Amino acid sequence: MASLRPSSVKGDPVQFSPFSAITNSFMGFHRNWLSLRTKLGRVDNTWLRLSPSLKEKSVLRLDAWSISAGLAQELKKFKIQNMSETDGRVDFFDEMKQRFMSFKKQKYLGEVEHFKTLAEAQSPKFMVIACVDSRVCPSNILGFQPGEAFMVRNVANLVPPLENGRTETNAALEFAVKTLQVQNIFVIGHSCCAGIQTLMTMQDDENSSFTEKWVANAKVAKLRTKEAIHLSFDQQCKHCEKESINCSLLNLLTYPWIEERVRKGTLSLQGGYYDFLRCTFEIWTLDFKESNVSHGSRISVKDKAFWC
């Protein structure tokens, strides 16, 4: 009879030649292998139903088969898990596709001429500065339609003063005012703003991260908020969320080409605050004549309204 010997495959002690024969002289090895098999936990219940003689003659090959089957099962499980993740991603984009097709059918094709006009030029009446927060999309809240609002979104809806140098926000402002000649600049803040919370908790000399350096543009709003020492931290954050909007409105006036248009009355500056916990909206307009801008005083506002 042929002898039983390990396979020549290196590094794999559980593989055996398919031509090996089982003999009684190797029962000691057989018991050792059963112990190893138990440790590996690779037992297929199907083979327990075989007759004792068949089990004795087939156990090594069956154990090798059981291990291979177990590995195949694990691989299948791994593939299924990955497929589930992939399917989830596919399902998400499939839903996005359906939304797009719905927009095309219900909106675009119903207003083709309007969209053809927009393709040639834009003339929005509003320049909107809003937060990047995913919960506060201005178009969703206020119903802006394509072509109505030139929009920029940044952390905490801030407008840095001219002296702080170039940013994408003032680049957008320049294009909106000088080229598109918008009639309104609308700064919209919101409740539970993480950017303002960062501003309120950071030390005055801390601006090591990109976020801290950016929200430091509203440090004046923080200083004014800290004056209200009787307020809780949450109340201070809410106060600062509104105060930072007014600071941004004042910062807009540090740009000569904005200040000139506001003075002439061809450009209006508005502030807005969206409380998404109560679904309310506050809106007000900067009163340029009553605001002592040159001395950096507190802003004077008019036409305040509360929507609820």
PEFEN-V967697 format. One record per pair of residues at least 12 apart in sequence whose ideal C-beta (glycine too) atoms are under 10 Angstrom apart, sorted by the first residue. I is the first residue (numbers start at 0). J is the second residue. D is the distance in Angstrom with one decimal. If there is no record, write none. Layout:
i=I j=J d=D
i=I j=J d=D
This chain:
i=0 j=19 d=10.0
i=0 j=20 d=5.0
i=0 j=21 d=9.1
i=0 j=22 d=5.8
i=0 j=24 d=9.2
i=1 j=16 d=8.7
i=1 j=18 d=6.4
i=1 j=19 d=6.7
i=1 j=20 d=4.8
i=1 j=22 d=9.1
i=2 j=16 d=9.9
i=2 j=19 d=7.8
i=2 j=20 d=7.8
i=2 j=22 d=8.2
i=2 j=24 d=9.1
i=2 j=25 d=8.6
i=3 j=15 d=7.3
i=3 j=16 d=8.2
i=3 j=18 d=9.8
i=3 j=19 d=4.5
i=3 j=20 d=6.7
i=3 j=21 d=7.0
i=3 j=22 d=7.2
i=3 j=24 d=9.0
i=3 j=25 d=5.4
i=3 j=28 d=7.3
i=3 j=29 d=9.3
i=3 j=59 d=7.4
i=4 j=16 d=6.6
i=4 j=18 d=9.8
i=4 j=19 d=6.9
i=5 j=19 d=9.3
i=6 j=19 d=8.9
i=6 j=63 d=9.4
i=12 j=35 d=8.6
i=13 j=32 d=8.8
i=13 j=35 d=7.6
i=13 j=36 d=8.9
i=13 j=39 d=7.8
i=13 j=41 d=9.1
i=13 j=62 d=8.0
i=13 j=63 d=6.7
i=13 j=66 d=5.9
i=13 j=67 d=9.5
i=14 j=63 d=6.8
i=14 j=66 d=8.9
i=14 j=67 d=9.2
i=15 j=32 d=9.5
i=15 j=59 d=6.3
i=15 j=60 d=7.7
i=15 j=62 d=9.2
i=15 j=63 d=6.0
i=17 j=60 d=7.7
i=17 j=63 d=8.9
i=19 j=59 d=7.0
i=19 j=60 d=7.8
i=19 j=63 d=9.8
i=20 j=56 d=8.9
i=20 j=59 d=9.9
i=21 j=55 d=7.2
i=21 j=56 d=4.9
i=21 j=57 d=7.4
i=21 j=58 d=7.5
i=21 j=59 d=6.4
i=21 j=60 d=8.2
i=22 j=56 d=9.5
i=23 j=55 d=8.6
i=25 j=59 d=8.7
i=26 j=55 d=8.6
i=28 j=59 d=8.7
i=29 j=55 d=8.1
i=29 j=58 d=6.5
i=29 j=59 d=7.1
i=29 j=62 d=9.7
i=32 j=58 d=7.6
i=32 j=59 d=6.4
i=32 j=62 d=6.5
i=32 j=63 d=9.7
i=33 j=58 d=7.4
i=33 j=59 d=9.7
i=33 j=62 d=8.0
i=35 j=62 d=8.5
i=36 j=58 d=8.5
i=36 j=59 d=9.5
i=36 j=61 d=9.5
i=36 j=62 d=5.0
i=36 j=63 d=9.6
i=36 j=65 d=7.6
i=36 j=66 d=8.1
i=39 j=62 d=8.6
i=39 j=65 d=8.8
i=39 j=66 d=6.7
i=39 j=69 d=8.1
i=40 j=65 d=9.9
i=40 j=66 d=9.9
i=40 j=69 d=8.1
i=41 j=62 d=7.0
i=41 j=63 d=9.3
i=41 j=64 d=9.4
i=41 j=65 d=4.6
i=41 j=66 d=4.7
i=41 j=67 d=9.0
i=41 j=68 d=7.9
i=41 j=69 d=4.7
i=41 j=70 d=8.7
i=42 j=61 d=9.6
i=42 j=62 d=8.5
i=42 j=65 d=6.4
i=42 j=69 d=9.1
i=43 j=61 d=7.2
i=43 j=62 d=8.9
i=43 j=64 d=7.5
i=43 j=65 d=4.4
i=43 j=66 d=9.5
i=43 j=68 d=6.3
i=43 j=69 d=8.1
i=44 j=65 d=9.9
i=45 j=61 d=9.0
i=45 j=64 d=10.0
i=45 j=65 d=9.0
i=45 j=68 d=9.5
i=46 j=58 d=8.2
i=46 j=61 d=4.9
i=46 j=62 d=8.8
i=46 j=64 d=8.5
i=46 j=65 d=7.3
i=49 j=61 d=8.3
i=106 j=144 d=9.0
i=106 j=145 d=8.5
i=107 j=145 d=9.1
i=110 j=144 d=9.1
i=110 j=145 d=8.8
i=113 j=144 d=8.9
i=113 j=145 d=8.0
i=113 j=146 d=7.6
i=114 j=145 d=7.1
i=114 j=146 d=8.6
i=116 j=146 d=8.1
i=117 j=145 d=6.1
i=117 j=146 d=4.8
i=120 j=146 d=9.4
i=120 j=179 d=9.5
i=121 j=145 d=9.0
i=121 j=146 d=5.7
i=121 j=147 d=9.5
i=121 j=149 d=7.4
i=121 j=178 d=9.9
i=121 j=179 d=6.7
i=122 j=146 d=7.5
i=122 j=147 d=9.7
i=122 j=149 d=9.7
i=122 j=179 d=6.7
i=122 j=180 d=8.0
i=122 j=181 d=8.8
i=123 j=143 d=8.8
i=123 j=145 d=9.7
i=123 j=146 d=6.3
i=123 j=147 d=5.7
i=123 j=148 d=5.4
i=123 j=149 d=4.6
i=123 j=150 d=8.7
i=123 j=175 d=7.7
i=123 j=179 d=6.2
i=123 j=180 d=9.6
i=123 j=181 d=5.9
i=123 j=182 d=9.1
i=123 j=183 d=9.3
i=124 j=146 d=9.6
i=124 j=147 d=6.7
i=124 j=148 d=7.9
i=124 j=149 d=9.2
i=124 j=179 d=9.4
i=124 j=180 d=9.7
i=124 j=181 d=6.3
i=124 j=182 d=5.1
i=124 j=183 d=6.2
i=124 j=185 d=10.0
i=125 j=137 d=9.2
i=125 j=141 d=9.3
i=125 j=143 d=7.3
i=125 j=147 d=6.4
i=125 j=148 d=4.3
i=125 j=149 d=7.0
i=125 j=150 d=8.3
i=125 j=175 d=8.9
i=125 j=181 d=6.2
i=125 j=182 d=7.7
i=125 j=183 d=5.0
i=125 j=184 d=7.8
i=125 j=185 d=5.5
i=125 j=267 d=9.9
i=125 j=269 d=8.8
i=126 j=148 d=7.4
i=126 j=149 d=5.0
i=126 j=150 d=7.7
i=126 j=151 d=7.8
i=126 j=171 d=7.7
i=126 j=172 d=6.9
i=126 j=174 d=9.1
i=126 j=175 d=4.0
i=126 j=176 d=7.1
i=126 j=179 d=7.7
i=126 j=181 d=4.4
i=126 j=182 d=8.9
i=126 j=183 d=6.9
i=126 j=184 d=4.6
i=126 j=185 d=6.9
i=126 j=186 d=9.4
i=126 j=251 d=9.9
i=126 j=257 d=10.0
i=126 j=266 d=9.2
i=126 j=268 d=9.8
i=127 j=141 d=8.5
i=127 j=143 d=7.3
i=127 j=147 d=9.3
i=127 j=148 d=4.7
i=127 j=149 d=7.2
i=127 j=150 d=4.5
i=127 j=151 d=7.4
i=127 j=152 d=8.4
i=127 j=156 d=9.2
i=127 j=175 d=9.3
i=127 j=181 d=9.4
i=127 j=183 d=8.8
i=127 j=184 d=8.1
i=127 j=185 d=4.9
i=127 j=186 d=8.1
i=127 j=187 d=6.5
i=127 j=269 d=9.6
i=127 j=271 d=9.0
i=128 j=149 d=10.0
i=128 j=150 d=7.9
i=128 j=151 d=5.6
i=128 j=152 d=7.7
i=128 j=153 d=7.5
i=128 j=156 d=5.5
i=128 j=157 d=7.9
i=128 j=158 d=6.1
i=128 j=168 d=7.0
i=128 j=171 d=8.2
i=128 j=172 d=8.0
i=128 j=175 d=9.6
i=128 j=184 d=7.0
i=128 j=185 d=7.1
i=128 j=186 d=4.8
i=128 j=187 d=7.0
i=128 j=188 d=9.5
i=128 j=244 d=9.4
i=128 j=247 d=7.1
i=128 j=248 d=10.0
i=128 j=251 d=9.0
i=128 j=271 d=10.0
i=129 j=141 d=9.7
i=129 j=148 d=9.5
i=129 j=150 d=6.8
i=129 j=151 d=7.8
i=129 j=152 d=5.0
i=129 j=153 d=8.4
i=129 j=156 d=5.2
i=129 j=185 d=8.4
i=129 j=186 d=8.0
i=129 j=187 d=4.6
i=129 j=188 d=8.3
i=129 j=189 d=8.1
i=129 j=271 d=8.8
i=129 j=273 d=9.0
i=130 j=152 d=6.4
i=130 j=153 d=7.3
i=130 j=154 d=6.9
i=130 j=155 d=5.9
i=130 j=156 d=4.4
i=130 j=157 d=8.8
i=130 j=187 d=7.5
i=130 j=188 d=6.9
i=130 j=189 d=5.9
i=130 j=192 d=6.2
i=130 j=193 d=9.0
i=130 j=194 d=6.8
i=130 j=195 d=9.3
i=130 j=240 d=9.6
i=130 j=273 d=9.3
i=131 j=151 d=9.9
i=131 j=152 d=4.8
i=131 j=153 d=6.2
i=131 j=154 d=5.8
i=131 j=155 d=8.6
i=131 j=156 d=8.5
i=131 j=193 d=9.7
i=131 j=194 d=8.4
i=132 j=152 d=8.5
i=132 j=154 d=8.7
i=132 j=155 d=8.9
i=132 j=156 d=8.8
i=132 j=188 d=10.0
i=132 j=189 d=6.4
i=132 j=190 d=9.8
i=132 j=191 d=8.3
i=132 j=192 d=6.8
i=132 j=193 d=7.3
i=132 j=194 d=8.2
i=132 j=273 d=9.8
i=132 j=275 d=9.0
i=134 j=189 d=7.6
i=134 j=190 d=9.3
i=134 j=191 d=8.1
i=134 j=273 d=9.2
i=134 j=275 d=5.7
i=135 j=152 d=9.0
i=135 j=156 d=8.8
i=135 j=187 d=7.5
i=135 j=188 d=8.8
i=135 j=189 d=4.4
i=135 j=190 d=8.8
i=135 j=191 d=9.5
i=135 j=192 d=8.7
i=135 j=273 d=5.8
i=135 j=275 d=6.5
i=136 j=150 d=9.6
i=136 j=152 d=8.8
i=137 j=150 d=6.6
i=137 j=152 d=8.2
i=137 j=156 d=9.8
i=137 j=185 d=8.2
i=137 j=187 d=5.9
i=137 j=189 d=9.9
i=137 j=271 d=8.7
i=137 j=273 d=8.5
i=138 j=150 d=7.8
i=140 j=187 d=8.3
i=140 j=189 d=9.0
i=140 j=271 d=9.3
i=140 j=273 d=5.9
i=140 j=275 d=8.3
i=140 j=278 d=9.1
i=140 j=280 d=7.4
i=141 j=185 d=8.8
i=141 j=187 d=8.2
i=141 j=271 d=8.3
i=141 j=273 d=8.7
i=141 j=280 d=8.0
i=141 j=282 d=9.8
i=141 j=306 d=10.0
i=143 j=185 d=9.9
i=148 j=175 d=9.8
i=148 j=181 d=8.8
i=148 j=183 d=9.2
i=148 j=185 d=7.8
i=149 j=171 d=7.4
i=149 j=172 d=9.5
i=149 j=174 d=7.8
i=149 j=175 d=4.7
i=149 j=176 d=9.7
i=149 j=178 d=9.7
i=149 j=179 d=5.9
i=149 j=181 d=6.2
i=149 j=184 d=9.6
i=150 j=171 d=8.4
i=150 j=175 d=9.3
i=150 j=185 d=9.4
i=150 j=187 d=9.8
i=151 j=166 d=9.9
i=151 j=167 d=7.1
i=151 j=168 d=5.7
i=151 j=169 d=9.5
i=151 j=170 d=8.8
i=151 j=171 d=4.2
i=151 j=172 d=7.7
i=151 j=174 d=9.7
i=151 j=175 d=8.2
i=152 j=168 d=9.4
i=152 j=171 d=9.9
i=152 j=187 d=9.5
i=153 j=166 d=8.2
i=153 j=167 d=7.6
i=153 j=168 d=5.7
i=153 j=171 d=9.5
i=153 j=194 d=8.6
i=153 j=213 d=7.4
i=153 j=214 d=10.0
i=153 j=216 d=9.6
i=154 j=192 d=8.8
i=154 j=193 d=8.1
i=154 j=194 d=4.3
i=154 j=195 d=9.5
i=154 j=197 d=8.4
i=154 j=198 d=9.8
i=154 j=209 d=8.8
i=154 j=210 d=6.2
i=154 j=213 d=5.6
i=154 j=214 d=6.5
i=154 j=216 d=9.7
i=155 j=188 d=7.7
i=155 j=189 d=9.4
i=155 j=192 d=5.7
i=155 j=193 d=8.1
i=155 j=194 d=3.0
i=155 j=195 d=5.5
i=155 j=196 d=9.3
i=155 j=197 d=8.1
i=155 j=198 d=7.1
i=155 j=210 d=9.1
i=155 j=213 d=7.7
i=155 j=214 d=5.6
i=155 j=216 d=8.4
i=155 j=217 d=6.5
i=155 j=220 d=9.7
i=155 j=239 d=9.6
i=155 j=240 d=8.2
i=155 j=243 d=6.5
i=155 j=244 d=9.7
i=155 j=247 d=9.2
i=156 j=168 d=9.5
i=156 j=186 d=6.0
i=156 j=187 d=6.0
i=156 j=188 d=5.3
i=156 j=189 d=7.7
i=156 j=192 d=8.0
i=156 j=194 d=8.1
i=156 j=195 d=9.5
i=156 j=217 d=9.6
i=156 j=240 d=9.2
i=156 j=243 d=7.8
i=156 j=244 d=7.2
i=156 j=247 d=7.1
i=156 j=270 d=9.8
i=156 j=271 d=9.4
i=157 j=186 d=8.6
i=157 j=188 d=9.4
i=157 j=194 d=7.7
i=157 j=195 d=9.6
i=157 j=198 d=9.4
i=157 j=213 d=7.0
i=157 j=214 d=7.1
i=157 j=215 d=9.5
i=157 j=216 d=4.9
i=157 j=217 d=5.6
i=157 j=220 d=9.2
i=157 j=243 d=6.7
i=157 j=244 d=9.2
i=157 j=246 d=8.2
i=157 j=247 d=5.7
i=157 j=250 d=8.1
i=158 j=172 d=7.4
i=158 j=184 d=8.6
i=158 j=186 d=6.5
i=158 j=216 d=7.7
i=158 j=217 d=9.4
i=158 j=243 d=9.5
i=158 j=244 d=9.3
i=158 j=246 d=8.2
i=158 j=247 d=3.9
i=158 j=248 d=7.7
i=158 j=249 d=8.9
i=158 j=250 d=4.6
i=158 j=251 d=5.5
i=158 j=252 d=9.9
i=158 j=253 d=9.0
i=158 j=254 d=9.0
i=158 j=257 d=9.7
i=158 j=268 d=9.9
i=159 j=213 d=8.2
i=159 j=215 d=9.3
i=159 j=216 d=4.4
i=159 j=217 d=9.1
i=159 j=247 d=8.6
i=159 j=250 d=6.4
i=159 j=253 d=9.0
i=160 j=216 d=7.5
i=160 j=219 d=9.4
i=160 j=246 d=9.1
i=160 j=247 d=9.4
i=160 j=249 d=8.4
i=160 j=250 d=4.5
i=160 j=251 d=9.0
i=160 j=252 d=9.2
i=160 j=253 d=4.5
i=160 j=254 d=8.6
i=161 j=250 d=7.8
i=161 j=251 d=9.4
i=161 j=252 d=9.4
i=161 j=253 d=4.2
i=161 j=254 d=5.3
i=161 j=255 d=8.1
i=161 j=257 d=9.3
i=161 j=258 d=9.8
i=162 j=250 d=9.5
i=162 j=253 d=6.9
i=163 j=215 d=9.2
i=163 j=216 d=6.5
i=163 j=250 d=8.7
i=163 j=253 d=9.2
i=166 j=213 d=8.6
i=166 j=216 d=8.9
i=168 j=213 d=9.7
i=168 j=216 d=9.3
i=168 j=247 d=9.6
i=169 j=250 d=9.4
i=169 j=251 d=9.5
i=169 j=253 d=9.7
i=169 j=254 d=7.0
i=169 j=257 d=9.7
i=172 j=184 d=7.4
i=172 j=251 d=7.6
i=172 j=254 d=6.8
i=172 j=256 d=9.0
i=172 j=257 d=7.1
i=173 j=254 d=7.9
i=173 j=256 d=7.5
i=173 j=257 d=9.2
i=175 j=257 d=9.8
i=176 j=251 d=9.5
i=176 j=254 d=8.0
i=176 j=256 d=6.0
i=176 j=257 d=5.9
i=176 j=259 d=9.8
i=176 j=260 d=6.8
i=176 j=265 d=9.9
i=176 j=266 d=6.9
i=177 j=256 d=6.2
i=177 j=257 d=9.6
i=177 j=260 d=9.6
i=180 j=260 d=8.7
i=180 j=265 d=8.2
i=180 j=266 d=8.7
i=181 j=260 d=9.5
i=181 j=266 d=7.4
i=181 j=267 d=9.6
i=182 j=260 d=9.1
i=182 j=265 d=7.1
i=182 j=266 d=6.4
i=182 j=267 d=6.6
i=183 j=266 d=7.3
i=183 j=267 d=5.0
i=183 j=268 d=7.7
i=183 j=269 d=6.0
i=183 j=284 d=9.1
i=184 j=247 d=9.4
i=184 j=248 d=8.3
i=184 j=251 d=6.2
i=184 j=257 d=7.4
i=184 j=260 d=9.6
i=184 j=261 d=8.9
i=184 j=266 d=6.9
i=184 j=267 d=7.5
i=184 j=268 d=5.2
i=184 j=269 d=7.1
i=184 j=270 d=9.8
i=184 j=285 d=9.4
i=185 j=267 d=9.0
i=185 j=268 d=8.2
i=185 j=269 d=4.7
i=185 j=270 d=7.8
i=185 j=271 d=6.2
i=185 j=282 d=8.5
i=185 j=284 d=9.9
i=186 j=243 d=9.0
i=186 j=244 d=5.2
i=186 j=245 d=8.8
i=186 j=246 d=9.5
i=186 j=247 d=4.8
i=186 j=248 d=6.1
i=186 j=250 d=9.5
i=186 j=251 d=7.8
i=186 j=268 d=7.6
i=186 j=269 d=7.2
i=186 j=270 d=5.3
i=186 j=271 d=7.1
i=186 j=272 d=9.6
i=186 j=285 d=9.6
i=187 j=244 d=7.8
i=187 j=269 d=8.7
i=187 j=270 d=7.8
i=187 j=271 d=4.3
i=187 j=272 d=7.4
i=187 j=273 d=6.4
i=187 j=280 d=8.9
i=187 j=282 d=9.0
i=188 j=237 d=9.9
i=188 j=239 d=9.5
i=188 j=240 d=5.0
i=188 j=241 d=6.5
i=188 j=242 d=9.3
i=188 j=243 d=6.5
i=188 j=244 d=4.6
i=188 j=245 d=9.6
i=188 j=247 d=8.5
i=188 j=270 d=7.5
i=188 j=271 d=7.1
i=188 j=272 d=5.1
i=188 j=273 d=7.4
i=188 j=274 d=9.8
i=188 j=281 d=9.3
i=189 j=240 d=7.1
i=189 j=244 d=9.8
i=189 j=271 d=9.0
i=189 j=272 d=6.9
i=189 j=273 d=4.5
i=189 j=274 d=7.3
i=189 j=275 d=6.3
i=189 j=276 d=9.8
i=189 j=280 d=9.7
i=190 j=236 d=8.9
i=190 j=237 d=6.6
i=190 j=240 d=6.8
i=190 j=241 d=9.8
i=190 j=272 d=7.8
i=190 j=273 d=7.1
i=190 j=274 d=4.4
i=190 j=275 d=5.9
i=190 j=276 d=5.6
i=190 j=277 d=8.1
i=190 j=279 d=9.2
i=191 j=233 d=9.2
i=191 j=236 d=8.1
i=191 j=237 d=8.7
i=191 j=240 d=8.6
i=191 j=274 d=8.8
i=191 j=275 d=7.4
i=191 j=276 d=7.1
i=192 j=214 d=9.6
i=192 j=236 d=7.5
i=192 j=237 d=9.0
i=192 j=239 d=8.6
i=192 j=240 d=5.2
i=192 j=243 d=8.5
i=193 j=210 d=8.9
i=193 j=214 d=9.6
i=193 j=236 d=9.8
i=194 j=210 d=7.1
i=194 j=211 d=10.0
i=194 j=213 d=7.8
i=194 j=214 d=5.2
i=194 j=217 d=8.3
i=194 j=240 d=9.1
i=194 j=243 d=8.7
i=195 j=214 d=7.3
i=195 j=217 d=7.4
i=195 j=220 d=8.2
i=195 j=221 d=8.5
i=195 j=224 d=9.2
i=195 j=235 d=9.5
i=195 j=236 d=5.6
i=195 j=237 d=8.7
i=195 j=238 d=9.6
i=195 j=239 d=5.2
i=195 j=240 d=5.0
i=195 j=241 d=9.7
i=195 j=242 d=9.3
i=195 j=243 d=6.3
i=196 j=214 d=9.3
i=196 j=232 d=8.9
i=196 j=233 d=9.3
i=196 j=235 d=9.9
i=196 j=236 d=5.6
i=196 j=239 d=8.9
i=196 j=240 d=9.3
i=197 j=210 d=5.8
i=197 j=211 d=6.6
i=197 j=213 d=9.2
i=197 j=214 d=5.4
i=197 j=215 d=9.8
i=198 j=210 d=9.2
i=198 j=211 d=8.2
i=198 j=213 d=9.4
i=198 j=214 d=4.2
i=198 j=215 d=7.4
i=198 j=216 d=9.1
i=198 j=217 d=5.7
i=198 j=218 d=7.3
i=198 j=220 d=7.7
i=198 j=221 d=5.4
i=198 j=224 d=9.2
i=198 j=236 d=8.8
i=198 j=239 d=6.8
i=198 j=240 d=9.8
i=198 j=243 d=7.8
i=199 j=214 d=9.2
i=199 j=217 d=9.8
i=199 j=220 d=9.6
i=199 j=221 d=6.2
i=199 j=224 d=7.3
i=199 j=225 d=8.6
i=199 j=232 d=7.2
i=199 j=233 d=10.0
i=199 j=235 d=6.3
i=199 j=236 d=5.5
i=199 j=238 d=9.7
i=199 j=239 d=5.9
i=199 j=240 d=9.7
i=200 j=232 d=8.6
i=200 j=236 d=9.3
i=201 j=214 d=7.6
i=201 j=215 d=8.0
i=201 j=218 d=9.5
i=201 j=221 d=8.9
i=203 j=215 d=8.8
i=203 j=218 d=7.3
i=203 j=221 d=8.4
i=203 j=222 d=8.9
i=206 j=218 d=9.5
i=214 j=243 d=8.7
i=216 j=243 d=8.7
i=216 j=246 d=8.3
i=216 j=247 d=8.3
i=216 j=250 d=7.7
i=217 j=239 d=7.5
i=217 j=240 d=9.6
i=217 j=242 d=8.1
i=217 j=243 d=4.2
i=217 j=244 d=9.3
i=217 j=246 d=5.8
i=217 j=247 d=7.6
i=217 j=250 d=9.2
i=218 j=243 d=9.6
i=218 j=246 d=8.9
i=219 j=242 d=8.3
i=219 j=243 d=8.6
i=219 j=245 d=9.5
i=219 j=246 d=5.2
i=219 j=249 d=8.5
i=219 j=250 d=9.0
i=219 j=295 d=8.1
i=220 j=238 d=8.8
i=220 j=239 d=5.3
i=220 j=240 d=8.6
i=220 j=241 d=8.6
i=220 j=242 d=4.1
i=220 j=243 d=4.0
i=220 j=244 d=8.3
i=220 j=245 d=7.5
i=220 j=246 d=4.6
i=220 j=247 d=8.6
i=221 j=235 d=9.0
i=221 j=239 d=6.0
i=221 j=242 d=8.2
i=221 j=243 d=8.1
i=221 j=246 d=9.4
i=222 j=239 d=9.8
i=222 j=242 d=9.4
i=222 j=246 d=10.0
i=223 j=238 d=8.5
i=223 j=239 d=8.1
i=223 j=242 d=5.5
i=223 j=243 d=9.5
i=223 j=245 d=9.0
i=223 j=246 d=8.2
i=223 j=297 d=7.8
i=224 j=236 d=8.2
i=224 j=237 d=9.3
i=224 j=238 d=5.0
i=224 j=239 d=4.1
i=224 j=240 d=9.2
i=224 j=241 d=9.3
i=224 j=242 d=5.7
i=224 j=243 d=8.8
i=225 j=238 d=9.7
i=225 j=239 d=8.8
i=226 j=238 d=9.6
i=227 j=239 d=9.5
i=227 j=242 d=9.7
i=237 j=272 d=9.1
i=237 j=274 d=8.5
i=240 j=272 d=6.9
i=240 j=273 d=10.0
i=240 j=274 d=9.4
i=241 j=270 d=7.9
i=241 j=272 d=5.5
i=241 j=281 d=7.9
i=241 j=283 d=9.6
i=242 j=297 d=9.2
i=242 j=298 d=9.4
i=243 j=270 d=9.8
i=244 j=269 d=9.5
i=244 j=270 d=4.3
i=244 j=271 d=7.5
i=244 j=272 d=6.6
i=244 j=281 d=9.5
i=244 j=283 d=8.8
i=244 j=298 d=9.3
i=245 j=270 d=6.3
i=245 j=283 d=8.7
i=245 j=285 d=8.2
i=245 j=290 d=9.7
i=245 j=297 d=7.4
i=245 j=298 d=4.4
i=245 j=299 d=9.7
i=245 j=300 d=7.6
i=246 j=295 d=9.8
i=246 j=297 d=9.7
i=246 j=298 d=8.1
i=247 j=268 d=9.2
i=247 j=270 d=7.8
i=247 j=298 d=9.9
i=248 j=261 d=9.8
i=248 j=268 d=5.1
i=248 j=269 d=8.1
i=248 j=270 d=5.7
i=248 j=283 d=9.1
i=248 j=284 d=9.2
i=248 j=285 d=4.9
i=248 j=287 d=10.0
i=248 j=290 d=8.8
i=248 j=292 d=9.8
i=248 j=298 d=5.9
i=248 j=300 d=8.5
i=249 j=268 d=9.2
i=249 j=285 d=8.1
i=249 j=290 d=7.5
i=249 j=292 d=6.4
i=249 j=295 d=7.2
i=249 j=296 d=8.7
i=249 j=297 d=8.7
i=249 j=298 d=5.6
i=251 j=266 d=9.2
i=251 j=268 d=5.7
i=251 j=285 d=8.2
i=251 j=292 d=9.9
i=252 j=268 d=7.8
i=252 j=285 d=8.2
i=252 j=287 d=7.9
i=252 j=290 d=8.1
i=252 j=292 d=5.1
i=252 j=293 d=9.2
i=252 j=298 d=9.5
i=253 j=292 d=8.7
i=253 j=295 d=9.9
i=258 j=287 d=8.6
i=258 j=292 d=7.7
i=261 j=285 d=7.5
i=261 j=287 d=5.2
i=261 j=290 d=9.8
i=261 j=292 d=9.3
i=262 j=287 d=6.6
i=262 j=288 d=9.2
i=262 j=292 d=9.9
i=263 j=287 d=10.0
i=264 j=287 d=8.5
i=266 j=287 d=9.7
i=267 j=284 d=6.2
i=267 j=285 d=7.7
i=267 j=287 d=9.0
i=267 j=302 d=9.6
i=268 j=283 d=9.8
i=268 j=284 d=7.0
i=268 j=285 d=4.2
i=268 j=286 d=9.7
i=268 j=287 d=7.9
i=268 j=290 d=9.9
i=268 j=298 d=9.4
i=268 j=300 d=9.7
i=269 j=282 d=6.3
i=269 j=283 d=6.9
i=269 j=284 d=5.2
i=269 j=285 d=7.4
i=269 j=300 d=9.4
i=269 j=302 d=8.6
i=270 j=282 d=7.2
i=270 j=283 d=5.2
i=270 j=284 d=7.8
i=270 j=285 d=7.3
i=270 j=298 d=8.5
i=270 j=300 d=7.3
i=270 j=303 d=9.5
i=271 j=283 d=7.8
i=271 j=304 d=9.7
i=271 j=306 d=9.6
i=272 j=305 d=9.6
i=273 j=306 d=9.6
i=274 j=307 d=9.1
i=277 j=307 d=7.4
i=278 j=306 d=9.3
i=278 j=307 d=7.7
i=279 j=305 d=6.8
i=279 j=306 d=6.5
i=279 j=307 d=4.4
i=280 j=304 d=8.5
i=280 j=305 d=7.7
i=280 j=306 d=4.3
i=280 j=307 d=7.8
i=281 j=303 d=7.3
i=281 j=304 d=7.2
i=281 j=305 d=5.4
i=281 j=306 d=7.5
i=281 j=307 d=9.4
i=282 j=300 d=9.9
i=282 j=302 d=7.9
i=282 j=303 d=7.3
i=282 j=304 d=5.1
i=282 j=305 d=8.1
i=282 j=306 d=7.3
i=283 j=298 d=9.2
i=283 j=300 d=4.3
i=283 j=301 d=7.2
i=283 j=302 d=6.5
i=283 j=303 d=4.4
i=283 j=304 d=7.4
i=283 j=305 d=9.7
i=284 j=300 d=6.3
i=284 j=301 d=5.4
i=284 j=302 d=4.5
i=284 j=303 d=8.1
i=284 j=304 d=9.5
i=285 j=298 d=6.1
i=285 j=299 d=7.6
i=285 j=300 d=6.1
i=285 j=301 d=8.0
i=285 j=302 d=9.8
i=286 j=298 d=7.9
i=286 j=299 d=4.3
i=286 j=300 d=5.7
i=286 j=301 d=4.4
i=286 j=302 d=8.5
i=287 j=299 d=8.4
i=287 j=301 d=9.7
i=288 j=301 d=9.4
i=289 j=301 d=7.7
